[in-house]
Amino acid sequence: MSNVHSILRSLIIYAICIPLAVFLGYVLSDPLDRGSFVTVAVVLSVLCAPVLIRFHYPLMLLSWNMIAVLFFLPGQPQLFFHAFHPGTGGYNAFRALLTVGLAFHDGRVEAVELP
């Protein structure tokens, strides 16, 4: 006799995956449309989120100073991946550097203390 919970879980997974596959197939029927890129990017980022959360530190080390060329945008701009992941110490230090108050007086830079 089959386990009822495993059958129910399989049906729920199929109920999510099959319409998603049909929708992605419809969206990819015009692959060079900007909406297609956005839709596929969102779906892939949601699907890859557990891997990125689990292996964020090794991926950060492997992608240090990586450059990607966005070939589908006019002018082919480059995208620099930063090496800080939210939740790690380096990211927090980077955000702290950005939030420091600075004052510029006569060619000098002074740190402004927050109240």
C-alpha positions, -999 to 999 in steps of 0.1 A, spaced: 0 0 0 13 35 -9 19 62 16 -8 88 13 15 117 22 41 109 -4 13 107 -31 -1 140 -20 33 156 -20 40 143 -55 7 157 -68 14 191 -53 48 192 -69 33 182 -103 6 208 -98 33 234 -95 59 222 -120 37 214 -150 19 248 -152 53 265 -146 68 245 -175 39 254 -198 41 290 -189 79 291 -194 74 274 -228 49 301 -238 72 329 -226 102 314 -244 83 313 -277 97 348 -283 131 344 -267 145 379 -276 117 398 -258 128 417 -227 99 403 -208 111 368 -216 145 376 -201 130 390 -170 106 361 -165 132 334 -170 157 353 -148 132 355 -120 122 318 -122 159 307 -124 168 329 -94 140 315 -73 151 279 -83 188 286 -76 182 304 -43 187 273 -21 221 266 -38 232 302 -35 222 303 2 240 270 9 272 277 -10 274 315 -7 310 316 6 326 293 -19 307 311 -47 319 344 -34 355 332 -35 352 318 -70 335 349 -84 359 374 -69 363 402 -95 343 384 -121 332 404 -151 301 396 -172 292 413 -205 255 419 -208 253 410 -245 216 416 -249 217 453 -239 228 480 -264 265 489 -261 272 456 -243 279 471 -208 299 451 -183 285 439 -150 309 436 -120 298 411 -94 306 423 -59 322 398 -36 300 405 -6 270 383 3 243 397 27 248 382 61 286 378 59 310 401 78 324 417 47 291 428 35 283 444 68 316 462 68 310 475 33 275 488 42 291 505 73 316 523 50 287 535 28 267 549 58 295 569 74 288 606 74 315 626 56 319 663 54 341 681 28 358 713 40 385 731 21 398 700 3 397 679 35 374 651 44 361 648 79 340 621 95 308 634 110 296 617 141 260 606 143 240 618 173 
